[in-house]
Structure formats: C-alpha cells, structure tokens
Amino acid sequence: MTRTKKTGMKARGGRLAVIGALGVAAVTLAAVPAFAKGDVDITAPHSAHVGNTITVTAHGDDDSAGYLHQLCLEENGFGEGWHQETCSAPVTADAQVTAHGTAARRGDLQFRAVLYGLTSAHDQHPVRLHGSDVVTVHVR
C-alpha cells in the first residue's frame, strides 16, 4: 500500500472548505443576540393588621453595560391602581429599596418592584429592564 501526498488543487480545495466553514460558524455566532441577565426580588409579609407597619424590600440587578440602575416599588391597593411608592438612588451595581407604611383599613395591598436603566442620574426617559412578581399583603 502506498501513500501519496495531496498536492496542488486538491489540498487547496480542502483548506478553502475548512476556512469557509470556520467563517460561516464565526458569522453565525456573532449574529446571535446577547441577552442581559438580571432579576428583581421582592419580599413582603403575607398578612398584617390594620395600623401595623408593613415593610416591603426589593433587590434588583442587571449586567447591562452603560446604565445606572434605579429600583422602584409600586403599590396597588383599594382600587387606586398602580402608583410608585418609593425609588432607590441611581447606582451602578445592585439596587435596593425598602418601603415602610401602614394600612388604615382592611383589604389586599399588592406590591411589585421594577428595575429601570438610566443613562444619567437625571434621566427623564428610563428604560424598564426587569419587573418582579406581584406580592399580596392581606390586611386584617
């Protein structure tokens, strides 16, 4: 059995096929969008008594570059619709916010946290990055 060395056009054709396949793979990988990872967690008591203090805390982070992060707590209760309760200061890393309040009557209060991305500390058009699940506090 004899071995012959590939020379000439056959060798170049094989090299071109490998280079072409690597080029297609590189373009395909570059075209896949990169998703920013992040999350928002919110904690609140399950129930509270009328007049007692309710403490709601939230933590949020995101790895998107170029944004300051601001975390806001929103409340929906007694048919008023969603409105902002409080917001954290704009930060570059993990954002945290805590709200303290009392319920003056019985019913359900719902809270959610929203993480916004800002281009500056005084950005008038923040971008909503992530939102938490809604937590319900039953006021008895």
N, C-alpha and C positions, 0 to 999 in steps of 0.2 A: 504494500500500500504506500502510495507516495502522497506527500502533501505538497500542494502548490500554494504559493503566496499570492494573495489577491493584489493586483496592482492595477493601476490605470483607472478606468472609468468605474469599474465595479466598486473599488474601495472608496472613491469619492462619492458615489451614489449612496453608499451605506452611511457615510459620515453626514451627508446632507440630510438624509432621512432622520437620523438621530438629532441633529441640530434643529431641524424643523419641528420635531415632536417636543423637544425641550422648550422651544419658543412658544408653541401653542399652549403648553402647560403653564408657562410663566404668565402669558397674557390672560389665561382663564383664571388663575389665582389672583391676579391683580384686579380683575373685574368684579370679583365677589365683594359685596359691600361689607364694611366692618361696622359692627354694631357696638355702641357704647353700653357698657354694663353698669348697672346701678339698681338701687332699690330704696324703698321707703318703708319704714316700720313704724307703727303707731300702737301705743298702749293706753288703755283707759279702764277704769273699773267697770264691772258688769252691771252693778247697781249702786245706787246712792240714795240717801234720804233727803227730803226737802230741807234746804237750809245748810246742809253739809257741803264742805269744799270738795269739788271734783278736780282731780289733777290729770291732765292728758299730756303725754310726752310723745315726741316723734324724733326719729333719726333718719337721715337720708344722705346718700352719697351717689356719685356718678363719676365715671372716669373720662368723661368727655373733656377734651382739651379746649382751652380758650374761654371757659365760662367760669364766672363766680357762681356759687350756689346759694340759694335762699330757700328756706323751708317754711311753708305757711300752713297753719292749722285752720281748717274751715269747719263751721258748725251748721247743723240744720236741726231746728227744733221748734215744736209747737206751731208748725205751719208757716214759718217765716222764710223758708228757702235757704239755700246755701249762702253763707257770708263768711268773710275772713275774720277769724278771732284774733290771731296774732301771727307775726312772722319773725324769723330769726334775722340776725345781721348777715349781710352777704359775706361768705367765706370761700376760700379756695379749696378746702378739704371737706370733711364730713360736717354736715349741718345738723344742728339740734335745736329743738324748740320745746318749751313747756308752757302750758296754759293752766291757770287756776281760776276756778269760778264756782258759783253756787247756783243751784236751780231753785227758783222761787215757787214752782208748782210741780205737780206730778205729770208724768208723761215720759216719752222717749226722746233722748237727745242723741243725734248722730254726729260723729266727727270723722274727718278724713284729713290726710296730710298730702300736700302737693309740693314737689321739688321743682323749682324754677332755675333756669340758667340765665345769667345776666352777663352782658358784655362789659358793664361798668357798674359801680356801686349805685349809680342813679339812673339805671336803665329804665326807660318808660315802657319798653316793649319786651318783657321777659318771655322766654321760651319754656313751655311746660315740658319737663324731662320725664318725670315719673309721678305717679299717684299711688297712694296706699289704698288698701281695702277700707271700707266703711266699718267703724265700730259703733255699737249702740250702747248707751248707758240708760238703764231703766231707773227713773227717779220715782221713789215710792213715798 
